[in-house]
Structures are given as C-alpha cells and as structure tokens.
Amino acid sequence: MFYNSFKNNEYNNCTAKGACSVSPNISSMQEVMFIILRQISYYLLKLIEFDIYKNEIIKDLIFEISIIDGAKDLSEVQILNSFSKQYLNLVNCRKEYLNICKEKKSNCADLKNLIKLSPKTSLATILKKGDKEFIHKYKKLNFNQKYYAEILLALIKSVSINLSNLYDFNSDFYNIAKEVLISLNLFNSSRVSTEKFKEQMHELAKCDVKLLELISVEQVDYFGELTQSKVSYSTRPNKAILVSGSNLEDLKLVLESVKNKEIDVYTNGNLLIAHAFPYFKNSKNLIGHYGNGSFNTILDFATFPGAILLTKNEAQNIEYLYRGRLFTTDDIAPKGVVKIENNNFNPLIESAIQAKGFAKGQQRNSVIVGYDEKTLEKEINRIVNLNPTKIFIIGHTEITMDVKEYFKKFFSLMPQNAFAISFSYDPKLSNVLALNLVNDYALIYRTLNKIFKKIPINSEKLAFFLTKCDVNSLSNIINLKNMGAKNIFLSDCPPLVINPAILHAFTKLFEINKISNPKDDLALLG
C-alpha cells in the first residue's frame, strides 16, 4: 500500500495514465542499452588494468544509468542518438584496449557476442534485439539468480543516481564508480554464482550509504547548516517560475539568474527541502512551494501559470502536458521540452515573462520543514530518558490520505509506553517526534545516524516502517539489515520501480514484513 495512494488528488500520474508500469517497448530499449553499458564496463575495467582511466566515459555511463528510466518520453531520434553515443564509447574503448594489448604483446580477452549497431539501425531493430536479450538473459539464470540479478540492477541505478548528484558538486568518487563497473560486468559472464551476486549487492549497498553521507556534507558546505523553516504554499500576483524535482544546484542556478528581476520562483516536489537551507532562505526571489506532492506533476504543471524547469535526473510524467513552457537541464530533453544549454536560463526567464503569471494569488497554509540541530539533540535525549518499550521510525513519503488513515489508526493503537520518530505523518502527539525532511535521503540518513548514536540500530526496541518504495529503497533496506536492524516493514513498490515478483522474493530473502494494517503490523512486533 501507499506507493500510488494519492486519493487526496484524483489526478495523480498513475490514475491519469491508467497504470504505473513499464511498456514492453521501453523494457526492450532498456535491455539493449544495458547490453551496451555492460560491454563498455568490461573494456573500461580492462583499460584500468593498464592504468588507463577513461573518466569522462565512466561519467557518461553513470549518467546514462541514472536517466535510463526516463526514456519513455524521448523521441525516436533522441533515443537513437543516445544509443549511438554509447555505442561509439563501446567501439572506442574496445579499440583502445586491443591496441594496448598489441603494443604490449599481451593476450587480449575480447568479449564474445559483442553487440553490433550501425547508422542504419532502426528503433524497430533495437526493440527486437531487446526482446531476444530479455529471453536469453532469463534462460541462462536459475530461479534465485534471476531475483538477485534484478535486485543488483536496482542497486546499480540507485548508486548511479547518487553519484550523478555528487558530480553536480564537482566531486568525483572513482572507487565507487568502479564498483558500478564491476557490478555491470558481472552480467557479461555466462555463469555467475548466486554468492557473487549477493556479495556485489552488499558492496553496492555500502557504497550507496557512503554516497548519501558525502551528499549530506556537500549540501551543508554549499548551502549551509540545516534549519527549521516555515514554507509558504501561498501565491501572489507576479510573473513566476516553477522549479520541479530534487536538484538543489539547478535551483541555485535559477535563483542566481533571476536575482535582479521581478520574477517569483516556487519550488515543486522534493525541492520543498531547499527552504530549510540558509542559502535558499536568503533569496528574495524564492517565494514558496507550489503543489501537493512529488508525483502530482500533471495537476501542478497544468495549473501553474508560468515557466517550468525540470531539474536533472527526474523521471517525471509529462507525456500528456501542454508543451511550450517546459524546460530542463538534462542532457537529453523529453519531447516538447526545451533544453537549457550551458546554464543559460534566459529562455526560461523569457517564457516566464511572456506567460500570464499569477493574476491574484491565493492564501494557503504553510508547512514546517527541516530542524534545529540543538533542538533535535534535546529531543533524542528526551526519548532515550523516557526509555520506551518500542521506538517506531516511520517514513518517508508524501502525506497522502492513505498514509494519514493508516497512521491515524496506528497511533491510536500504539502502546502508551512506546515512541515514534516520523519522517512522514505528524499526529501532533507528545510521544511522536515529527521531522519533515521531504524525500531527501541524505538528510534522513544524517538524522538517523544521530539517533543511532544514542539508540543502537540493532536494539529490539526499534522497528522501521518504510512507507515509500522507490529506486533507493532496496539498498536502504540492505544497509539497515547489514547494520543489525531486526524489524523492517515495507510498503508496496510500483511495478515501474521493481517487478512485484522480485519484490516478493526480496522481502523473503531479507526477512522484510509487508505493511498491511496497523493492528496486524503492531501485533507482529509483540
């Protein structure tokens, strides 16, 4: 439950499209791209053995993985260009490796079944290749290996997304990028043991946590220490720009571009957390937040009367939206979306000026985001001193009607001598500490580490309710289990994130409980 339960808004992305799933054509394209990327990884690792580091190609590969789920809204030309670029990387890496082998008179280990594309390769041909690869891949893997392979792929995506975010801070973590290459290269082998898949899964999960810690440090260095802030959901009469997604650096660049102009900037989606950083709080152009949730782009975008920027690495559903005032900083812009070149936001600004803007504005309630460090420390000490029998850690997710209903009942049934730390629903009870960190994994992990210093993660008292399932969830769960967490409950995953059968296998492999109803879930904990 929960993942697509936007009953407080009937026009969410899933209901608008009729389903939350990946089409066969998209799956086929992803399969072929995956072949190219894993074969590039093979030759990159071979070149590293000769102390040759193709850093730009490695970054290219990481970026491609991080946006691979966004291919559904690209034109045929854009898709073919993307394939062409990566195929050229493959050809060049292979050629360089073979030449080095020849020069050094070393035995070359060339890949068998090397994929072949040409300038005449059509999208239809790519789709056929994808169908064949899908069938071939699952024939060579046994029952358990199929599940481990899919889980490992989810971890590769999660690590790549976090690496891409770090690249925005001009940070380069080669050792973690190399682990992505090693993981991809496993799929080039005709036989991979289940133990090898498991070993690499745990390695990538550790990398993911390390990346979140690094992102948290970079955020503070760039934007200042987190504070507690009241964020306005109101609008006012003026020309406006909406910045949607989660990329703080893109928001910073937009604010720098409009600082001498009479244009209001509103955040959307996960960028709500930006208002808790001093850098953004001090911007006179940043007025507030617009929208009801991270995935309600269809309604939010359709009703916003200004220009809209989609930040990098956001798989947002814009397929049925009105075009002409949507912009992106991504390397490849979806159909009908204007690409921002070289951080020149003048087209975005001009579009905002030409749009009608807010004529009257509306007054809406504000929300609190972030926290004060000293206050948080006192609250954690208070919880420790209360010595509760159980401590429930809840979140994170958008506050939907289903979440509210579940936790309204959950808190009414929660034992009086228990305590909850919620990154989601706030019932305003004395035995619940509510922290709104939106969906910023780096900040949530940073906060959890503060808690674990006082309350050991392997304590029988702790129980985790993960109320949102996305590409990062599996690595988070593996890390919690590795650190000793005993009681973990997980909500459903949308099929476009992970196949339901794989999710079912994952919950069994790692002894995860599925969130069902408050009475039964609390009963499981005794």
Number of C-alpha atoms within 10 A of each C-alpha: 19 23 18 20 18 23 13 12 14 13 16 23 22 18 15 14 13 8 13 15 14 16 10 12 17 17 19 20 23 21 21 21 22 20 20 23 25 22 26 27 26 22 26 27 20 21 20 13 10 12 9 14 15 14 13 9 17 21 18 17 22 24 21 23 23 24 20 18 20 19 19 20 19 17 14 13 11 16 17 16 14 16 21 16 11 19 21 15 21 23 15 14 23 21 13 15 22 20 13 16 17 12 9 10 9 10 9 13 11 13 13 9 8 12 13 9 15 8 8 7 13 13 16 11 11 20 20 14 17 24 17 13 17 15 10 11 14 13 11 13 18 11 10 12 19 18 22 23 23 17 22 24 20 21 29 28 22 25 30 25 24 24 27 23 23 20 15 15 14 8 14 15 12 14 10 20 21 16 17 26 24 18 25 21 20 19 19 18 9 9 10 15 13 16 11 13 22 15 13 20 24 17 18 24 25 18 24 25 19 16 22 23 18 17 23 20 16 17 19 14 11 14 18 15 17 21 15 19 20 14 20 18 19 16 20 15 13 19 22 29 30 28 27 30 25 25 19 21 17 21 25 15 13 23 23 13 16 19 14 10 10 13 22 25 26 25 26 28 23 20 22 29 26 28 27 24 21 18 16 19 18 10 15 15 22 24 21 21 26 22 21 20 20 21 22 21 23 19 18 21 22 14 10 18 20 27 27 27 26 26 22 24 24 18 18 20 19 19 16 11 14 12 14 12 22 23 24 25 20 18 14 20 21 22 15 18 19 21 22 19 13 7 12 14 21 14 16 23 22 12 20 23 18 12 17 16 21 17 12 10 12 11 11 10 9 14 13 17 21 21 19 13 14 8 11 16 13 11 14 19 14 11 21 14 9 13 13 16 13 20 23 19 21 21 25 23 22 25 20 21 14 17 20 15 12 19 19 15 13 16 18 12 12 18 13 12 12 18 25 23 22 19 23 26 24 17 16 9 11 8 19 20 19 18 22 24 26 25 22 18 20 21 21 21 16 15 16 15 15 14 20 13 10 13 18 15 20 17 15 15 19 21 22 21 20 23 23 23 21 15 19 21 20 23 26 20 21 20 20 18 18 15 12 14 19 18 21 22 19 23 17 21 21 22 15 16 18 21 17 14 10 17 20 14 17 18 17 11 12 13 14 18 17 17 19 14 13 19 14 10 16 14 8 10 12 6
